[in-house]
Amino acid sequence: MKLIKIFFCLFIFFLFFKSFKATAYNLSDQLNNFFKKEYSLKTKNIKTIIHTPLKKNFFCKKPVFSLVNNLHNFGIIDIILICGSQHKYLQVELQAEGEYVIAKKKILRGTKIRGDDLIKVVGRLDTLPRGAYLNEKDLINRVNLRDIFPFQPITSFMTRPYWLVKMNQLVTVKMKGVDFEVIFVGKSLSNGAERQKIRVQLKNGKVLTGVINNNSEVIVFL
């Protein structure tokens, strides 16, 4: 009799474990698909670990996921799971492998970064510093704020845009309308990069806001 009870308990435990494993697997698989679309990553390079305990009988055929915040692309991420009328808060860990950018050589402070200063490598994205650059195009023509050493990942906190216009610089201001263009000379009130908005002061004291073009001119559209 005792032997039958033992086998029965083991059978129940096996069913519970199998159910929990299937639920966790299904949710992880569905989360992988969600993150694949959200961050344009390959599914085979993604691993999702659910840290929030779930009920043993929980199952959702068509879950809807939503990011609580978007401060971190990888690592520990907060997710809202919507399943019919149910809303569940999940804490998941996203581990991902992919390409990211590192310094090919030492880049001295104040350098306008070029393509041959950089190299792409493959590794764990979730262990990178916050704000690390994944694409070279996002980094080229920016200026580093401090020395960057060989093989070091580069983050957005280490760079700034290349200023086409500097504070107090005299610039050409082009005011454009439907069928006319008026040209002034003004003084910039801040630093600015290409396609950034900037305020300029004209000789008469009037302040205008325009967009910097690739010729360091400020375009004001009416």
BAFI-3210 file (N, C-alpha, C; in Angstrom, 3 decimals, decimal comma, padded with zeros to 6 digits):
// residues 222
n [1|2|3|4|5|6|7|8|9|10|11|12|13|14|15|16|17|18|19|20|21|22|23|24|25|26|27|28|29|30|31|32|33|34|35|36|37|38|39|40|41|42|43|44|45|46|47|48|49|50|51|52|53|54|55|56|57|58|59|60|61|62|63|64|65|66|67|68|69|70|71|72|73|74|75|76|77|78|79|80|81|82|83|84|85|86|87|88|89|90|91|92|93|94|95|96|97|98|99|100|101|102|103|104|105|106|107|108|109|110|111|112|113|114|115|116|117|118|119|120|121|122|123|124|125|126|127|128|129|130|131|132|133|134|135|136|137|138|139|140|141|142|143|144|145|146|147|148|149|150|151|152|153|154|155|156|157|158|159|160|161|162|163|164|165|166|167|168|169|170|171|172|173|174|175|176|177|178|179|180|181|182|183|184|185|186|187|188|189|190|191|192|193|194|195|196|197|198|199|200|201|202|203|204|205|206|207|208|209|210|211|212|213|214|215|216|217|218|219|220|221|222]
n.u [000,830|001,911|003,843|002,308|001,216|003,532|004,321|002,106|002,324|004,750|003,949|002,042|003,719|005,385|003,570|002,926|005,437|005,963|003,872|004,452|006,930|006,259|004,558|006,311|008,145|006,552|005,792|008,328|009,172|007,276|007,877|010,440|009,843|008,490|010,538|012,253|010,921|010,719|013,353|014,659|016,242|017,896|016,162|017,501|019,613|018,702|017,793|015,378|014,659|012,328|011,674|009,624|007,454|005,016|001,592|000,844|-001,069|-001,290|-001,859|-001,553|-002,825|-002,675|-000,821|-000,344|002,290|003,874|006,252|007,279|009,078|011,602|014,287|016,364|017,655|018,458|019,210|017,752|014,347|011,221|007,965|004,617|002,144|-000,605|-003,462|-006,301|-008,674|-006,922|-004,132|-000,747|002,237|005,503|008,850|011,569|014,529|016,572|018,753|021,130|022,910|025,054|026,194|028,399|029,986|033,434|036,452|038,983|041,532|043,483|041,594|041,923|040,864|038,422|038,452|037,145|035,248|036,010|035,303|037,456|038,423|037,052|035,721|033,760|032,496|031,423|029,352|028,074|025,271|023,759|025,472|026,877|027,948|025,531|023,882|025,637|027,093|025,752|025,863|028,001|027,403|025,942|027,819|029,938|031,457|030,823|032,050|034,481|034,384|036,321|039,467|039,473|040,087|041,870|039,808|037,738|034,305|032,049|030,097|027,055|027,365|029,943|030,425|029,702|027,675|029,145|029,973|028,658|028,034|029,041|028,675|027,954|028,937|029,041|026,562|025,035|021,711|018,872|015,766|012,933|010,140|007,075|007,416|009,724|012,929|014,835|017,869|019,891|022,350|023,281|023,797|024,766|023,182|023,872|025,660|025,540|024,585|024,456|021,197|020,056|017,984|018,390|018,886|019,109|020,361|019,429|020,753|019,032|018,160|016,147|015,128|015,418|014,384|015,864|016,917|019,962|021,812|023,856|025,770|026,395|024,563|021,691|018,424|015,321|012,031|009,024]
n.v [-001,212|001,235|001,463|001,874|004,396|005,921|005,726|006,954|009,581|010,327|010,249|012,333|014,491|014,408|015,076|017,693|018,960|018,623|020,099|022,674|023,083|023,028|025,251|027,349|027,055|027,580|030,273|031,473|030,967|032,438|034,973|035,226|035,506|037,928|039,717|039,416|040,741|043,262|044,179|043,475|041,101|037,929|034,910|032,589|033,584|034,485|034,244|033,780|034,234|033,630|035,269|035,740|033,956|031,610|030,461|026,976|026,026|027,949|029,165|030,633|031,148|033,117|035,454|038,953|041,162|043,864|046,438|047,715|049,747|051,304|051,505|049,730|047,503|044,908|042,242|042,461|042,929|044,604|043,457|043,668|041,296|040,517|038,673|037,891|039,042|039,207|040,701|040,559|041,125|040,741|039,848|039,538|038,036|038,937|037,424|037,869|037,393|038,999|041,383|044,070|047,303|048,062|049,819|049,978|050,830|053,046|055,890|059,207|061,751|064,084|063,477|063,260|060,665|057,989|055,474|053,660|053,661|051,874|048,582|045,648|043,180|039,940|039,018|038,696|040,658|041,486|041,851|044,103|047,549|050,061|051,741|051,070|051,120|049,475|049,595|050,751|052,981|054,662|055,848|056,914|059,992|061,226|062,802|061,902|062,112|061,484|059,699|056,679|053,279|050,558|047,848|048,427|048,627|051,109|053,704|055,713|057,680|058,406|059,958|062,780|064,794|065,995|069,320|071,472|074,075|076,498|077,908|081,387|081,819|083,450|083,014|082,044|082,785|081,492|082,385|080,802|080,801|080,069|081,063|082,535|083,650|084,813|086,173|086,382|087,468|085,944|085,355|082,429|080,852|078,621|075,446|073,292|070,450|068,847|068,878|069,455|071,466|074,962|078,067|081,383|084,718|087,705|090,786|092,820|092,020|090,155|086,798|083,715|080,358|077,646|075,038|073,290|072,932|070,852|072,628|074,268|076,276|078,010|077,115|078,564|077,814|079,100]
n.w [000,000|000,835|-001,110|-003,397|-002,812|-002,837|-005,537|-006,657|-005,664|-006,849|-009,500|-009,609|-008,989|-011,218|-013,268|-012,485|-012,647|-015,352|-016,461|-015,472|-016,655|-019,371|-019,512|-018,792|-020,848|-023,124|-022,685|-022,609|-025,197|-026,618|-025,660|-026,702|-029,429|-029,299|-028,429|-030,548|-032,627|-031,468|-031,069|-033,367|-033,528|-034,022|-033,496|-032,643|-031,252|-028,876|-025,462|-023,068|-019,699|-017,242|-014,308|-012,561|-010,480|-011,652|-011,672|-011,459|-013,216|-015,121|-018,350|-021,520|-024,597|-026,634|-025,847|-025,053|-025,042|-023,318|-022,958|-019,856|-019,312|-021,337|-020,836|-020,721|-023,071|-022,839|-020,459|-017,187|-017,506|-017,342|-017,876|-019,078|-019,130|-021,000|-020,948|-022,233|-020,027|-018,000|-016,368|-015,989|-014,177|-015,163|-014,495|-016,442|-017,770|-020,343|-022,373|-024,847|-027,895|-030,158|-032,674|-031,832|-031,325|-030,984|-029,988|-032,387|-032,113|-029,997|-029,293|-029,210|-026,922|-028,033|-030,700|-033,999|-034,780|-036,976|-039,503|-039,679|-037,137|-035,729|-034,944|-035,491|-033,285|-032,078|-029,414|-026,000|-025,609|-023,472|-021,367|-021,824|-021,226|-020,293|-022,940|-024,967|-028,224|-031,032|-033,738|-036,308|-037,896|-036,264|-034,739|-036,183|-037,097|-034,727|-031,690|-029,331|-025,760|-023,970|-023,672|-025,526|-025,275|-026,951|-028,068|-026,380|-025,500|-026,769|-025,514|-025,529|-023,660|-023,797|-025,960|-028,136|-030,381|-033,480|-033,604|-035,908|-035,771|-033,458|-030,155|-030,014|-032,527|-035,712|-038,082|-041,209|-041,814|-043,213|-044,165|-045,142|-047,303|-049,094|-051,773|-051,564|-050,268|-047,620|-046,541|-043,689|-041,252|-038,284|-034,718|-033,126|-030,357|-029,011|-029,087|-031,991|-033,979|-037,251|-038,644|-036,237|-034,067|-033,476|-031,749|-032,899|-032,795|-034,290|-035,751|-035,041|-032,616|-032,503|-031,895|-033,481|-034,315|-035,870|-038,213|-038,529|-041,488|-043,742|-044,549|-042,520|-042,212|-040,940|-041,207|-041,443|-041,477|-042,713]
ca.u [000,000|002,825|004,513|001,342|001,145|004,780|004,239|001,065|002,906|005,737|003,208|001,477|004,849|005,826|002,602|003,082|006,705|005,821|002,979|005,187|007,988|005,620|004,084|007,475|008,725|005,683|005,914|009,673|009,190|006,477|008,659|011,519|009,268|008,200|011,792|012,799|010,290|010,957|014,749|015,196|017,296|017,632|015,611|018,474|020,581|017,976|017,344|014,561|014,466|011,238|011,995|008,390|006,783|003,699|000,758|001,124|-002,067|-001,406|-001,550|-002,137|-002,613|-002,272|-000,495|000,101|003,336|004,152|007,379|006,946|009,964|012,520|015,602|017,350|017,259|018,829|019,316|016,471|013,354|009,864|006,994|003,210|001,535|-002,062|-004,058|-007,735|-008,938|-005,875|-002,906|000,285|003,535|006,581|010,244|012,263|015,923|016,824|020,146|021,213|024,237|025,011|027,322|028,490|031,148|034,513|037,530|040,027|042,797|043,233|040,988|042,195|039,752|038,193|038,596|035,950|035,414|035,874|035,040|038,649|038,716|036,111|035,618|032,612|032,748|030,215|029,410|026,862|024,798|023,158|026,522|027,536|027,537|024,317|024,086|026,704|026,738|025,700|026,065|029,044|026,825|025,451|028,980|030,823|031,337|030,641|033,311|034,573|034,581|037,525|040,227|038,875|041,210|041,618|038,900|036,768|032,982|031,833|028,718|026,569|027,806|031,345|030,524|028,739|027,637|030,154|029,330|028,844|027,904|029,410|028,040|028,420|029,463|028,205|026,096|024,068|020,338|018,012|014,348|012,309|008,694|006,595|008,035|010,768|013,998|015,516|019,120|020,400|023,484|022,906|024,754|024,195|023,072|024,310|026,287|024,553|025,039|023,612|019,788|019,568|017,413|019,264|018,370|020,069|019,924|019,738|021,335|017,988|017,833|015,122|015,648|014,721|014,771|015,963|017,591|021,285|022,025|025,232|026,676|026,462|023,582|020,490|017,256|014,083|010,888|007,829]
ca.v [000,000|002,376|001,542|002,471|005,816|006,553|005,835|007,939|010,907|010,591|010,505|013,687|015,426|014,400|015,853|019,103|019,442|018,673|021,218|023,919|023,204|023,354|026,630|028,228|026,974|028,273|031,706|031,881|030,936|033,574|036,173|035,292|036,066|039,337|040,475|039,366|041,824|044,540|044,601|042,973|040,134|036,568|034,105|031,615|034,275|035,033|033,341|034,503|033,555|034,260|035,257|035,832|032,646|031,505|029,370|025,737|025,787|029,130|028,981|031,680|030,758|034,287|036,551|040,251|041,674|045,297|046,852|048,701|050,864|050,936|052,020|048,686|046,586|043,552|042,047|042,378|043,787|044,493|043,202|043,437|040,221|040,631|037,423|038,116|040,098|039,148|041,472|040,066|041,798|039,763|040,284|038,543|038,324|038,714|037,202|037,909|037,446|039,691|042,251|045,400|048,060|048,377|050,620|049,188|051,372|054,122|057,083|060,298|062,646|065,177|062,997|062,977|059,227|057,502|054,046|052,840|053,648|050,941|047,213|044,935|041,855|039,224|038,618|038,863|042,036|041,815|042,155|045,346|048,741|050,723|052,704|050,649|051,196|048,203|049,854|051,739|054,193|055,532|056,364|057,647|061,461|061,773|063,185|061,264|063,051|061,065|058,684|055,346|052,366|049,453|046,750|048,893|049,002|052,558|054,013|057,048|058,623|058,714|060,737|063,858|065,107|066,921|070,625|072,254|075,466|076,646|079,023|082,750|081,871|084,128|082,026|082,479|082,379|081,561|082,299|080,326|080,715|079,329|081,557|083,523|083,308|085,994|085,756|087,255|086,969|085,915|084,763|081,225|080,934|077,342|074,548|072,511|069,499|068,796|068,518|069,843|072,801|075,896|079,433|082,405|086,095|088,612|092,074|093,652|091,451|089,114|085,430|082,753|078,953|076,987|073,739|073,397|072,037|070,346|073,742|075,075|077,357|077,785|077,268|078,863|077,622|079,858]
ca.w [000,000|000,893|-002,408|-004,329|-002,477|-003,293|-006,993|-006,964|-005,387|-007,895|-010,738|-009,492|-009,080|-012,612|-014,049|-012,104|-013,201|-016,805|-016,758|-015,209|-017,663|-020,648|-019,428|-018,840|-022,194|-024,064|-022,461|-023,025|-026,656|-027,077|-025,347|-027,692|-030,654|-029,025|-028,421|-031,904|-033,384|-030,790|-031,193|-034,643|-033,240|-034,470|-032,408|-032,140|-030,404|-027,731|-024,404|-022,099|-018,417|-016,488|-012,880|-011,781|-010,346|-012,279|-011,179|-012,188|-014,263|-015,979|-019,764|-022,356|-025,993|-027,421|-024,931|-025,578|-024,159|-023,408|-022,124|-018,828|-019,647|-022,414|-020,466|-020,977|-024,134|-022,466|-019,018|-016,483|-018,161|-016,802|-018,942|-018,749|-019,909|-021,080|-021,422|-022,062|-019,043|-016,979|-016,545|-015,081|-014,209|-015,236|-014,570|-017,255|-018,106|-021,765|-022,743|-026,307|-028,499|-031,442|-032,998|-031,241|-031,793|-030,046|-030,571|-033,055|-031,605|-029,044|-029,887|-028,281|-026,590|-028,970|-032,078|-034,792|-034,979|-038,353|-039,617|-039,444|-035,695|-035,107|-035,433|-034,938|-032,727|-031,665|-028,011|-025,204|-025,610|-022,177|-020,388|-022,230|-020,468|-020,776|-024,018|-025,881|-029,643|-031,742|-035,163|-036,590|-038,497|-035,194|-034,015|-037,096|-037,115|-033,386|-031,044|-028,012|-024,659|-023,247|-024,402|-025,635|-025,435|-027,883|-027,714|-025,387|-026,010|-026,750|-025,139|-025,888|-022,632|-024,064|-027,192|-028,392|-031,817|-034,015|-033,728|-037,131|-035,326|-032,051|-029,449|-030,331|-033,894|-036,699|-039,056|-042,211|-041,501|-044,397|-043,846|-046,375|-047,410|-050,264|-053,009|-051,288|-049,325|-047,094|-045,901|-042,638|-040,467|-036,878|-033,772|-032,515|-028,901|-028,441|-030,049|-032,726|-034,994|-038,443|-038,472|-034,912|-033,931|-032,768|-031,676|-033,344|-032,543|-035,391|-035,342|-034,430|-031,314|-032,615|-031,785|-034,327|-034,170|-037,163|-038,281|-039,151|-042,632|-043,824|-044,865|-041,287|-042,285|-040,135|-042,068|-040,720|-042,376|-042,321]
c.u [000,864|003,505|003,607|001,246|002,374|004,746|003,217|001,598|003,926|005,058|002,627|002,575|005,336|004,888|002,730|004,330|006,614|004,958|003,692|006,235|007,399|005,144|005,232|008,083|007,884|005,801|007,274|009,767|008,425|007,184|009,821|011,024|008,963|009,468|012,448|012,235|010,647|012,359|015,423|016,397|016,900|017,206|016,643|019,505|019,947|017,639|016,607|014,355|013,405|011,533|010,747|007,722|005,388|002,916|000,934|000,148|-002,217|-001,008|-002,256|-001,794|-002,097|-001,981|-000,111|001,093|003,532|005,300|006,922|007,804|010,954|013,928|016,702|016,822|017,504|018,982|017,937|015,505|011,984|008,863|005,587|002,686|000,019|-002,603|-005,563|-007,971|-007,873|-004,682|-001,896|001,578|004,624|007,933|011,013|013,694|016,147|018,324|020,212|022,664|024,125|026,237|027,239|029,836|032,151|035,558|038,591|041,412|042,471|042,706|041,127|040,967|039,652|038,323|037,230|036,087|035,124|035,663|036,245|039,134|037,972|036,213|034,407|033,040|031,409|030,375|028,079|026,478|024,277|024,196|027,273|027,118|026,293|024,666|025,183|026,213|026,801|026,026|027,089|028,462|026,312|026,585|029,892|030,432|030,927|032,018|033,353|034,974|035,788|038,252|039,488|039,997|040,859|040,740|037,871|035,418|032,765|030,361|028,354|026,999|029,248|031,517|029,502|028,688|028,801|029,473|029,667|028,783|028,232|028,783|028,748|029,047|028,496|027,847|025,151|022,700|019,492|016,567|013,597|010,795|008,318|007,319|009,143|011,798|014,696|016,731|019,578|021,717|023,073|023,985|024,092|024,221|023,454|025,096|025,205|025,185|024,081|022,235|019,258|018,951|018,350|018,615|019,474|019,473|020,374|020,269|020,310|017,524|016,796|015,770|014,774|015,229|014,765|016,707|018,904|021,376|023,499|026,247|026,837|025,567|022,370|019,274|016,018|012,932|009,676|006,570]
c.v [001,263|002,591|002,200|003,980|006,566|006,766|006,893|009,367|011,293|010,933|011,920|014,734|015,543|015,228|017,343|019,701|019,605|019,855|022,549|024,162|023,620|024,798|027,611|028,238|027,753|029,783|032,218|031,952|032,125|034,900|036,339|035,919|037,554|040,180|040,485|040,509|043,185|045,073|044,115|042,051|038,756|035,711|033,168|032,256|034,854|033,922|034,165|033,655|034,319|034,131|035,314|034,458|032,685|030,351|028,145|025,503|026,975|028,784|030,076|031,378|031,920|035,467|037,819|040,818|043,167|045,634|047,905|049,943|050,370|051,452|051,018|047,766|045,135|043,467|041,915|043,411|043,530|044,432|043,125|042,363|040,371|039,352|037,520|039,282|040,140|040,019|040,987|040,839|040,728|040,458|039,183|039,000|037,955|038,610|037,130|037,985|038,107|040,556|043,569|046,013|048,254|049,226|049,693|049,576|052,457|055,348|058,214|061,185|063,779|064,779|062,845|061,534|058,830|055,988|053,187|052,903|052,510|049,549|046,564|043,568|041,237|038,789|038,826|040,341|042,456|042,132|043,441|046,498|049,372|051,744|052,332|050,693|049,805|048,374|050,967|053,059|055,171|056,260|057,222|059,128|062,053|062,052|062,561|062,275|062,695|060,022|057,345|054,381|051,201|048,358|047,131|049,158|050,501|052,826|055,440|058,102|059,072|059,613|061,872|064,084|066,017|068,258|071,266|073,747|075,513|077,906|080,343|082,865|082,637|083,132|082,686|081,911|082,569|081,341|081,970|080,273|079,948|079,763|082,569|082,969|084,593|085,529|086,819|086,683|087,042|085,270|083,577|081,349|079,624|076,573|073,760|071,619|069,531|068,227|068,794|071,238|073,678|077,278|080,405|083,788|086,981|089,942|092,969|093,110|090,344|087,734|084,489|081,344|078,303|075,672|073,899|072,426|071,638|071,406|074,694|076,308|076,988|078,114|077,456|078,761|078,368|079,113]
c.w [000,000|-000,459|-003,449|-004,091|-002,979|-004,801|-007,411|-006,771|-006,450|-009,212|-010,742|-009,633|-010,519|-013,485|-013,765|-012,741|-014,709|-017,217|-016,574|-016,283|-019,003|-020,656|-019,552|-020,236|-023,190|-023,921|-022,913|-024,541|-027,232|-026,795|-026,325|-028,991|-030,494|-029,099|-029,798|-032,745|-032,798|-031,057|-032,470|-034,425|-033,753|-033,283|-031,805|-031,215|-029,145|-026,733|-023,361|-020,853|-017,631|-014,999|-011,998|-011,691|-010,970|-011,663|-012,065|-013,337|-015,212|-017,411|-020,553|-023,807|-026,833|-026,493|-025,691|-024,573|-024,390|-022,467|-021,124|-019,013|-020,682|-022,128|-020,779|-022,069|-023,751|-020,951|-018,399|-017,060|-017,535|-017,951|-018,354|-019,700|-019,842|-021,700|-021,182|-021,129|-017,948|-017,364|-015,513|-015,295|-014,177|-015,210|-015,295|-017,503|-019,566|-022,001|-024,261|-026,752|-029,859|-031,637|-032,231|-031,619|-030,662|-030,767|-031,165|-032,545|-030,596|-029,789|-028,872|-028,095|-027,613|-030,429|-032,741|-035,283|-036,423|-038,352|-039,313|-037,994|-034,997|-035,705|-034,768|-034,431|-032,334|-030,215|-027,326|-025,151|-024,240|-021,109|-020,732|-021,317|-021,097|-021,865|-024,989|-027,327|-030,274|-033,220|-035,368|-037,083|-037,441|-034,481|-034,884|-037,135|-035,769|-032,779|-029,655|-026,940|-023,801|-024,075|-024,380|-025,997|-026,362|-027,270|-026,652|-026,054|-025,840|-026,467|-025,529|-024,876|-022,867|-025,284|-027,205|-029,899|-032,208|-034,278|-035,071|-036,816|-033,842|-031,464|-029,763|-031,720|-034,791|-037,798|-040,055|-041,861|-042,755|-043,977|-045,132|-046,253|-048,661|-051,532|-052,745|-050,309|-048,915|-046,305|-044,908|-042,119|-039,006|-036,024|-033,084|-030,994|-028,212|-029,495|-030,775|-033,771|-036,180|-038,106|-037,066|-034,954|-033,113|-032,777|-032,081|-033,092|-033,700|-034,849|-034,668|-033,075|-031,351|-032,589|-032,609|-034,034|-035,540|-037,056|-039,041|-040,327|-042,711|-044,230|-043,688|-041,354|-041,434|-040,998|-041,201|-041,712|-041,829|-042,743]
res [m|k|l|i|k|i|f|f|c|l|f|i|f|f|l|f|f|k|s|f|k|a|t|a|y|n|l|s|d|q|l|n|n|f|f|k|k|e|y|s|l|k|t|k|n|i|k|t|i|i|h|t|p|l|k|k|n|f|f|c|k|k|p|v|f|s|l|v|n|n|l|h|n|f|g|i|i|d|i|i|l|i|c|g|s|q|h|k|y|l|q|v|e|l|q|a|e|g|e|y|v|i|a|k|k|k|i|l|r|g|t|k|i|r|g|d|d|l|i|k|v|v|g|r|l|d|t|l|p|r|g|a|y|l|n|e|k|d|l|i|n|r|v|n|l|r|d|i|f|p|f|q|p|i|t|s|f|m|t|r|p|y|w|l|v|k|m|n|q|l|v|t|v|k|m|k|g|v|d|f|e|v|i|f|v|g|k|s|l|s|n|g|a|e|r|q|k|i|r|v|q|l|k|n|g|k|v|l|t|g|v|i|n|n|n|s|e|v|i|v|f|l]
***
